[in-house]
Amino acid sequence: MHSMDLRTMTQSLVTLAEDNMAFFLSQGPGETARRLSGVFAGVREQALGLEPTLGRLLGVAHLFDLDAETPANGYRSLVHTARCCLAHLLHKSRYVASNRRSIFFRASHNLAELEAYLAALTQLRALAYYAQRLLATNQPGALFFEGDEGLTADFLREYITLHKGCFYGRCLGFQFTPAIRPFLQTISIGLVSFGEHYKRNETGLSVTASSLFTSGRFAIDPELRGAEFERIIQNLDVHFWKAFWNITEMEVLSSLANMASATVRVSRLLSLPPEAFEMPLITDPKLTVTISPPLAHTGPGPVLIRLISYDLREGQDSEELSSLVKSEGPRSLELRPRPQQAPRSPSLVVHIHGGGFVAQTSKSHEPYLKSWAQELGVPIVSIDYSLAPEAPFPRALEECFYAYCWAIKHCALLGSTGERICLAGDSAGGNLCFTISLRAAAYGVRVPDGIMAAYPATMLQSTASPSRLLSLIDPLLPLSVLSKCVSAYAGGETEDHSDSDQKALGMIGLVQRDTALLFRDLRLSASSWLNSFLELSRHKSHPKSVPMTEPMRRSVSEAALAQPEDPLGTDPLKSLTLHDLSLRGSSETSDTSELSLSVEALGPSTPSDVNFLLGPEDAREEVEARPELSTKDRGHSGAAFPEGFHPRRSSQGPTRMPLYSSPIAKNPFMSPLLAPDSMLQSLPPVHIVACALDPLLDDSVMFARRLRSLGKPVTLRVVEDLPHGFLSLAALCRETRQAAALCVERIRQVLTLPGPAPPRV
């Protein structure tokens, strides 16, 4: 099916849809049969409307590739994602055609899946039209929109109102490799359960305990999970995401992760005192420049780094280094005296972790860093920079640059001679790798011998691109979450002062406190879950039955197809969880059934007036979405779509989005893609490993194209079918292990390439 060309796939799907539509129309006036017929009519309509647009995008996609050997950009990714959806509908349509007369055919289950994928296909068609609009308005060869800021605002205002819940329910992760999908489902269930208990003076183990039982209804009801997921990503602030992503920082979870990782001789957290020191200039080592400690926002303070080494090497057990060790409890005992020491390595890797500039530390990235240390046989220094929104730009850059210079000057203490140095980072860490190198060149000190950046963010300015359209469907990097992280890093998010007592406790204190509350939360949460289950069971025990006067059917399935009309569908429990419960439990949902996504239900709706990520001339504020647009705005928004096509709009009510006005996002030390040629000329060889389905793919493609146009050595490798953040999932499946191994190979290239020996420090 993957080898089938787009037109053949569409024609096959249309033929099957028409056949299934005709069959279910012949099954009488039953509600399920009517909806099945309607969903296949919708599949036919959307597939026929989508195919020409995808063909046009695919016809010009090659113009945006880095080179013929690297066919990757946001247009290709969007077409691939739509093909995945079409392929799934084709597979399901064939199944229905083959089994629709069987007594084992589950009409309600297949209807729910078909409706979910029809909704996804409809939204993907809207994204294809947006991509076509980008293609018409962008500069030739450009993936990012660089035109009038008003048009950018209009475009993003329209885009953010699209319905997203269908991509987080039954269709969750359909575009990724199948091995990833169970993990994504677990994450999504955990996220929505965690979101229910956020801001209840609960953190750490307490939230985990509370979420344990309440997650049950989200596990059995994908549509309810999708709606709640959409509500969370649209309305909860950056502090929620910090709390959720930092679950992996808990001692219990980090210890479990480290048990499954490689065993290393050295893993020490070091605290670098905020003291200025001198570094020699690369042009004349007799001259020096002063490297000052970080000062931005919070004043001078220590910088934390983690030293990881598979072997105990000379210098790593020195008294000077031991004086810098920061205690981590039992973890600090990982370094034990050894009878023999390995000599200093000629190489050193300086690593910068990702986390959207707002979350995580070297601890959460330690499992794969230990594997790197084993495979590469070199010491690794991972920098724990201060996080936004408490420490916005340029604090992280200052700390990382300070730690990088300190590591070069004191490489002997770290077990290295410093002959070859590689900067490596993922996502936000990749961004900092580039900006550290630019800053090192500006200071005139040694730049690294090469950079390995995994799925880096190189454009933090508010602008649209074809790959960023995929953030509508990405469960790990939704557009609203990406914007909140960027806004926090740019200084647009203020610190949360709602619970200073929790901040005073710190992570260890919170874990101790939460352990004391664990049994209370288990008891209360179990009671809540049981009550919810019993409430659903009461509805289940009174379904509408088929009238006794109904004549005998040829199969049980056909009897189900011909049931009398029922406003809640043929499965009262399922319809209750998707529609009735949502109406009772949330005032934010629409008045129409969430389950029904037939052609009739996909009618026009009014988008919320949310100006998301406005250009830098607009005032910074948080805007509440209004339920309706003016007549003028409606007319403008409809221009993106052909007459008669109406994508679904979000039904989650008012949406709070951080909007920032600071022009700091254009700073090349924040958005390296915007750096002038003279700055980019100073970068060392760059190796980028990106994901084809990552909303940040275009960041990598355009940055590689910029460097290639300047004659700089750059490689771009794009891995297929994996999500953003695959390094943290390296142990999950074969595909993630292969992608992580590719990153290691790129680092090895930097460390082994011959070159003139740099001046010794």
TAPE-V744342 format. One record per helix or strand. SS is the DSSP state (~ for helix, > for strand). FROM is the first residue (numbers start at 1). TO is the last residue. If there is no record, write none. Layout:
<<SS FROM TO> <SS FROM TO>>
This chain:
<<~ 6 25> <~ 31 64> <> 67 67> <> 70 70> <~ 74 99> <~ 107 137> <> 144 144> <~ 149 160> <> 162 162> <~ 165 168> <~ 178 196> <~ 205 214> <~ 216 220> <~ 222 235> <~ 238 249> <~ 251 259> <> 266 272> <> 277 280> <> 288 291> <> 303 309> <> 313 313> <~ 319 322> <> 325 325> <~ 329 334> <> 342 342> <> 345 352> <~ 362 376> <> 379 384> <~ 395 409> <> 416 426> <~ 428 443> <> 450 454> <> 465 465> <~ 467 472> <~ 479 489> <~ 500 540> <~ 556 561> <~ 572 585> <~ 600 602> <> 621 623> <~ 631 640> <> 649 649> <> 657 659> <~ 663 666> <~ 672 674> <~ 677 680> <> 685 691> <~ 697 709> <> 714 719> <~ 726 729> <~ 734 752>>
